[in-house]
Amino acid sequence: MTDSLADRLAHLDAHYQGMPPVAAMAVSIHHFDEERLSLLAPLDRNVNDKGCAFGGSLSSLMTLACWGLATMRIQGAGMEADVFVADSQVRYLAPLYADLDAEAHAAPDSDWQVFLSTLADRGRARIELLARVRLPDGADAATLRARFVAFRKG
């Protein structure tokens, strides 16, 4: 496992780029601060027949942001785990005619310390995460609420 934040982010980016559908979306890491992870994807790689962002790309980018946030928090706690989305609910609120910027964070009732200590003690844990893609004016284009489960390796 890599230790520095830069190494962890580079590992996350390489993992994203190693998945052909994600690489095709041209996903890049925009920001990470331990509480939030945001990912970018250009509209021209994620456009639908109406000239706006493809719904599948919106959903995928939000899911990837949540997955990446959970993975980064686990690695930051000195553990390795397989992280899976257990279930999710997506709301498409408005068409987006600009590049996609998905930001993920923990749901208000979620507690990272409980999640990480449960993972360390029991070898599995789950957490609810939220994500959004904003319109240029700051309103939401789409939102995601999802439960993720992690299974500790080793």
N, C-alpha and C positions, 0 to 999 in steps of 0.2 A: 504494500500500500504506500502511496506517496504521502508526504507529510505537509509540505508547504501549500499554502492556498493557491499559489500560481501553478504548482504541480497538479493539485486536485482539479483545478479548472481546466488545465490542458488535458488531463485524463478524461474529464467529462466531455469536452469538445471532441476528442478523438473517438469516444464511445458514440456520440451522436453521429459523427461523420462516417463511422463504420456501419451504420444502418442505411442501406440504399434509399429507402423512402424518405428518410430524414435528410440525407445528403442532397437528394433531389429538391427538397424544399429550400435548400441553402440556409439552414438554421445556423445562427451564431449566438454566442453568449454575450449579452449586453451588460448585465450588472448582477453582482452577487454580494450580499452583505450579511450573511448568516441567517437573516430573517426573511429575505426575499431574493428570488432569482428571476431575472427577466431575460427572455430570448427574443431575437429578431429574426424575421424572414421577409425577403423582398416580395412585394405584391406580384411582380412579373413572373415569379416562379410558383405562385400560389393563387393564380387568377382563375375565375370561372368564366362561363359563357356570357355573363352580364358585365364583365369588366371589374367586378369587385372580388374580394377575397373569397376563396373557395371554403365552404363550411367545413369540409374535412380537414383542411389546413388549419383553420381556427381551432377546431377541437384537438387536433394533433399537437399543435404548438402549446396549447394550454396544458395538455396532458404531459408533454415532454418537460415543460417548466416545473410542474409539480413533482414529477419523477426525479428530475435533476436536483431539486431542492432537498427532497428526502435523501437522496444519495449523498449529496454534499454534507448534510448534517450528520449522517451516519459515519462517513469517512472522517469528518471533523472530530467525532467522538472516539476515533481510533478503531473502528470496526469496519468490516466488510459485510455486505448483505446483498441478496437479490431482492429487488424492489419491484412490486407488481401493482398495477391499478386493479382494485377489487370491484369497484363500481363507480359510475360517474353520472352526473346530470349536466347537460349543456343547455344554455339558453342563448339563442341567436337574437339579438336585440335590434341591430341596425346594420345595413351593408357598410363595408369598409372599403374605400377606394384609395387606400394608402398602404404602405408597408405594415406588416404585422409586428406588434410588440406585445408579447404575453408576459404577464407578471404573476408569479405564484407566491403564496404565503400560507401560513397555517390558519385554519379556521379559528374563530374566537374561542371555542371550547376546547381546542387542542392544546396540548402541553408537550413541548419538545423534550423536556427532561423526563417526563413519564414515559414517553415513547422510547427514548434511548435507554432508559434504565430497564424497561420491560424487555427490550430487544437483548440487552446484555444478560439479563437474568433468565429469561425464558427461551431466548433464541428466535422469537417471533414477536412482532408488534404491529399495530396499525394506527394510522393517523388520518385525520380528515384535513384536506388541503383545498384551498380556493385559488382560482386563477381568473384573470380577465384580460381581454384584448380591448384596448381603448381606441376610440375614434380620435382624429386630430384635435377635436375640441375638448377632449377629456372624458366625454361620455362613454359608456360601455358599448362596444360592438357585440361582444359575446362574453359569457361568464361560464365557469365550470366549478362544480362542487364535486369532490371525489374522495373516496377512501382508498388509501394505499396500504399495502401490507408488505412487511419486510421479513425475510428469513435470513438470520445471521449465518455467515459462512465460517467454518472452522471452529 
